[in-house]
């Protein structure tokens, strides 16, 4: 019959309707979790000042001062290599052993930063900055009193690494949170502290070293006094966005590492850290190597001139931080990221092929400028993806990639230099290549082009649509709530 009842067709239609309703319920459930997360985020923060408030520049200057003294002190370490290697009380440790200490300190700074960045999101950077000065003093002063190399290695790397970890990611997170339109400039000002410290403190350390009859121990005692300003600025620095509860930041930190932007930036950071820390550690030793070993036919470069390479490097890094920060604000971070990494790599590859003091000045200065562009880009890009109370946590976790690269770079490079008869070409060539690899990985695998206003939100189409900046205190939670942060952490659209 024509009107016969088709039980199979009805059953299939009923199953399709049930499946459709189930999909709708699952979609509603996902949206409900997103809105619950947004409610928690809105309740967990309070805005004390609007974005781009002038006090943000005070925070940027405080971050500058802290990096100036802490990172500048760490970058003087290579000045004392020869004295440490000839320390009879230590049994004359080898070059690789001495190099490993500062590499471990750099790595520990990122591990510590990954923990304290979380704490800074909740309690602010003030107590961390205050303690950073204390730890720097302990590492420098009491490290000079040790009678065993491994005691020094443990004390110095732990205390100085902790000091750096307490000021880098909390400081950059605090500065980034204060700005929207001028974020690149502010990050450039804060990051310039490292370059200015590298330009100034090695000169001071070299003069103290010479005044102390080329003995690293009394020199460290004098350098330990530079920790005082770090403690003082800690009483001024603060967040614009204050988190009231810990659970939201903790949830975000767990989800951060599963997002594609984080994974890409972290891997890129490993290659950058390998090249950057290798370069910083080998500028002075390569200059001093002229007139010796495979470079016997080239004129010697005195220790005073070799140390001045770090001065030029630091000055140009300081200039590059500010200039590249302004460029990223105006044109976006994509071009700065790619060009600065590639040029830095090429300059580092070419460094062991020049042997005159003047050309070394040119290459070290150029490397300082372009490396500053790299340093400025990372927090700028991260602040575009991760905003709000989890920013310090995001930066802290990302900087662990820098630390891993810094841990591997100097010791492996020293092994390559020794393996090839004190020839620096292979070791610095590999380090320069790591910059170029970092550039290509970033450009190929980042989920969106590096825009100046890259959205931290994943839309339903699977792309990152551009959004307007949050210009006022009242608008910030609303703009976040309109788009939601959960999708970017999961890496999939709704």
SVG drawing of the C-alpha trace seen along z (x, -y; Angstrom):
<svg xmlns="http://www.w3.org/2000/svg" viewBox="-2 -60 104 62">
<polyline fill="none" stroke="black" stroke-width="0.4" points="0.0,0.0 1.0,-3.6 0.4,-4.7 2.1,-1.8 4.1,-2.5 7.9,-2.4 9.3,-1.6 12.9,-1.7 12.7,-5.2 11.0,-6.6 13.6,-5.0 16.4,-6.5 14.7,-9.9 14.3,-9.7 18.0,-8.8 19.0,-11.8 16.9,-14.1 18.4,-12.7 21.9,-13.1 21.2,-16.7 19.8,-17.5 22.8,-15.9 25.2,-18.0 23.3,-21.2 23.4,-20.2 27.1,-19.6 27.6,-23.0 25.6,-24.7 27.6,-22.9 30.9,-24.1 29.5,-27.6 28.4,-27.4 31.9,-26.5 33.3,-29.3 31.0,-31.8 31.7,-30.4 35.4,-30.9 34.7,-34.4 32.7,-35.1 35.6,-33.8 38.1,-35.9 36.0,-39.1 35.7,-38.5 39.4,-37.7 40.7,-41.0 40.4,-44.7 41.7,-47.5 43.5,-50.2 44.5,-52.4 43.5,-52.7 45.7,-51.3 48.7,-53.5 48.6,-55.4 51.8,-57.5 52.6,-55.4 53.3,-52.5 56.4,-54.3 57.5,-54.4 57.1,-50.6 59.1,-50.3 61.9,-52.4 61.9,-50.2 62.2,-47.1 65.0,-48.8 66.9,-49.5 66.5,-45.9 67.7,-44.4 70.5,-46.9 72.0,-45.7 71.1,-42.0 71.7,-41.1 74.5,-43.5 76.2,-41.8 75.7,-38.3 77.2,-39.5 80.4,-40.5 81.1,-36.9 83.4,-36.3 85.7,-39.1 86.9,-36.9 87.3,-33.7 91.1,-33.6 91.3,-34.4 88.8,-31.6 90.6,-29.1 93.9,-29.9 92.4,-29.8 94.7,-27.4 92.3,-27.0 89.9,-25.5 92.5,-23.3 92.5,-25.3 89.1,-24.3 88.8,-24.0 87.2,-26.4 84.1,-24.3 83.5,-24.0 83.7,-27.8 81.4,-28.4 78.8,-25.9 78.2,-27.9 76.8,-30.9 74.9,-28.7 73.2,-26.9 72.4,-30.3 70.7,-31.5 68.7,-28.2 67.7,-28.4 66.5,-32.0 63.8,-30.8 62.8,-27.9 62.4,-30.2 60.6,-32.7 58.1,-30.0 57.1,-29.6 57.3,-33.2 55.5,-34.5 52.5,-32.6 53.0,-34.2 53.4,-37.7 50.0,-37.4 48.4,-37.2 50.6,-39.1 52.3,-41.5 56.0,-41.9 57.0,-44.0 58.1,-41.3 60.0,-39.5 62.0,-42.5 62.9,-43.2 64.1,-39.6 66.0,-39.7 68.4,-42.3 69.0,-40.2 69.7,-37.0 72.1,-38.8 74.1,-40.1 74.3,-36.6 75.4,-35.0 78.1,-37.5 79.5,-38.2 79.3,-34.7 80.3,-33.1 83.6,-34.9 84.3,-33.3 84.0,-29.7 87.0,-27.4 85.6,-24.8 84.6,-25.2 81.4,-23.2 80.4,-25.2 80.7,-28.3 78.9,-26.8 76.0,-25.8 75.7,-29.0 76.3,-31.4 74.1,-29.7 71.3,-29.2 71.3,-32.7 72.1,-34.7 69.7,-32.6 66.9,-33.1 67.6,-36.8 67.3,-37.1 64.1,-34.9 62.5,-37.2 62.8,-40.3 62.6,-39.2 59.2,-37.6 57.4,-39.4 58.9,-42.7 58.0,-42.2 54.6,-41.0 53.9,-44.0 55.2,-46.4 53.2,-44.7 50.0,-44.9 50.2,-48.6 50.2,-49.4 48.2,-48.8 49.1,-51.4 52.6,-52.0 53.4,-48.5 56.4,-48.0 58.0,-51.2 57.5,-50.3 58.9,-46.8 61.8,-48.4 62.5,-50.7 62.4,-47.8 64.5,-45.5 67.1,-48.2 68.2,-47.7 70.0,-44.5 71.9,-46.2 72.7,-49.3 73.9,-47.1 76.0,-45.0 77.5,-48.2 78.3,-49.8 78.9,-47.2 81.6,-45.2 83.6,-48.4 83.2,-48.9 84.0,-45.3 87.1,-45.4 88.4,-48.5 87.7,-46.8 89.3,-43.6 92.5,-45.5 92.4,-47.5 92.2,-44.2 95.3,-42.9 93.4,-40.6 91.8,-38.7 88.2,-37.8 87.4,-37.3 87.7,-40.9 86.2,-42.0 83.0,-40.0 82.7,-41.6 82.6,-45.1 80.1,-44.0 77.8,-42.5 77.1,-46.1 75.2,-46.7 72.3,-44.6 71.1,-47.5 69.2,-49.5 67.3,-46.4 65.8,-46.1 64.9,-49.8 62.9,-49.9 60.9,-46.9 58.9,-49.2 57.7,-51.1 56.8,-48.5 53.3,-47.2 50.6,-45.7 47.9,-47.6 45.7,-44.5 45.5,-42.8 44.2,-39.2 42.2,-38.5 42.1,-34.7 44.6,-32.1 42.5,-29.5 41.9,-31.4 45.6,-32.1 46.4,-28.4 43.8,-27.2 45.1,-29.4 48.7,-28.3 47.7,-24.6 45.9,-25.4 48.7,-27.7 51.1,-24.9 48.6,-23.2 48.1,-26.2 49.8,-26.4 51.2,-30.0 52.9,-28.9 54.4,-25.8 55.7,-27.6 57.2,-30.5 58.7,-28.2 60.5,-26.1 61.7,-29.3 62.9,-30.6 65.1,-27.5 67.0,-28.3 67.2,-32.0 68.5,-31.3 71.2,-29.0 72.5,-31.6 72.1,-34.6 73.8,-33.3 76.5,-31.7 77.3,-35.1 77.3,-37.1 79.6,-34.6 82.1,-34.4 82.6,-38.0 85.4,-38.7 87.1,-35.2 87.3,-35.4 88.8,-38.9 91.4,-37.7 92.2,-34.7 93.7,-36.9 97.5,-36.4 97.2,-32.9 96.7,-29.4 95.1,-29.3 95.0,-33.2 98.8,-33.6 99.3,-35.6 96.8,-38.3 97.6,-41.2 96.6,-40.7 93.7,-42.5 94.3,-43.7 91.7,-42.7 90.6,-46.4 89.7,-46.6 88.2,-43.1 85.9,-44.2 84.8,-47.3 83.2,-45.0 80.5,-44.2 80.1,-48.0 79.4,-48.6 77.2,-45.5 75.2,-46.8 74.9,-50.3 73.6,-49.1 71.3,-46.7 69.9,-49.5 69.3,-51.6 67.9,-48.6 65.3,-47.9 63.8,-51.3 64.0,-51.7 62.6,-48.2 59.9,-48.8 58.7,-51.9 58.8,-50.0 56.7,-47.1 54.1,-49.6 53.8,-51.2 54.2,-48.3 53.7,-45.2 56.2,-42.6 56.4,-40.3 59.0,-42.1 61.1,-43.0 61.0,-39.3 62.1,-37.8 64.7,-40.4 66.3,-40.8 66.7,-37.0 68.2,-36.5 70.6,-39.4 71.7,-38.4 72.5,-34.9 74.5,-36.2 76.5,-38.6 77.3,-35.8 78.4,-33.4 80.7,-36.1 82.2,-37.1 85.0,-34.5 86.2,-35.6 87.2,-39.1 90.2,-39.7 90.7,-43.4 89.4,-45.3 87.5,-47.8 85.6,-45.2 84.8,-43.3 83.3,-46.5 81.2,-46.8 79.9,-43.3 79.3,-43.2 77.4,-46.5 75.3,-45.3 74.6,-42.1 73.5,-44.0 71.1,-46.1 69.4,-43.2 69.4,-40.9 67.5,-43.7 64.8,-43.4 64.5,-39.7 64.2,-40.3 61.6,-43.0 59.4,-40.9 58.8,-37.9 56.9,-39.7 55.1,-41.9 53.9,-38.8 53.0,-37.0 51.0,-40.0 48.9,-39.9 47.9,-36.3 47.7,-36.2 46.2,-39.1 44.9,-39.7 46.0,-38.1 47.8,-35.2 50.3,-37.3 53.2,-37.0 52.6,-33.3 52.7,-33.0 55.9,-35.0 57.5,-33.1 56.7,-29.7 57.9,-31.0 61.2,-32.1 62.0,-28.6 62.7,-28.0 65.3,-30.8 66.8,-29.2 67.1,-25.7 68.8,-27.2 71.1,-29.2 71.9,-26.1 72.9,-24.2 74.6,-26.9 77.8,-28.0 79.0,-24.5 78.3,-22.9 80.0,-25.8 83.1,-25.5 83.3,-21.8 83.2,-22.6 85.8,-25.2 88.1,-22.8 87.3,-20.0 88.5,-22.1 91.7,-23.3 90.5,-26.5 88.9,-27.6 85.7,-29.5 84.2,-29.2 82.2,-26.0 80.9,-26.8 79.8,-30.4 78.6,-29.2 76.2,-26.7 75.0,-29.4 74.4,-31.8 72.5,-29.1 70.2,-28.7 69.0,-32.3 68.0,-31.6 66.2,-28.4 64.3,-30.4 63.2,-32.9 61.9,-30.3 60.1,-28.2 58.3,-31.4 57.2,-32.4 56.2,-28.9 54.3,-27.6 52.8,-30.6 49.0,-30.3 48.6,-33.9 50.8,-36.5 52.5,-38.7 50.2,-41.7 50.6,-44.7 47.2,-44.0 47.0,-40.2 43.9,-38.9 44.3,-36.5 41.0,-34.9 40.2,-32.0 37.0,-32.7 34.5,-30.1 36.2,-30.1 39.4,-28.9 41.3,-32.1 42.4,-34.9 40.2,-37.9 41.5,-41.4 39.9,-43.2 39.9,-46.7 42.3,-47.6 40.9,-47.9 41.3,-51.6 39.6,-51.9 39.3,-50.2 35.6,-49.4 36.0,-48.1 38.7,-45.5 36.6,-42.8 33.8,-43.4 36.0,-42.9 37.5,-39.7 34.0,-38.4 32.8,-39.1 35.3,-36.8 36.4,-34.4 39.9,-33.0 39.2,-29.3 39.3,-28.4 42.9,-29.6 44.0,-27.4 42.4,-24.3 43.6,-25.1 40.3,-24.3 37.3,-26.5 33.9,-26.2"/>
</svg>
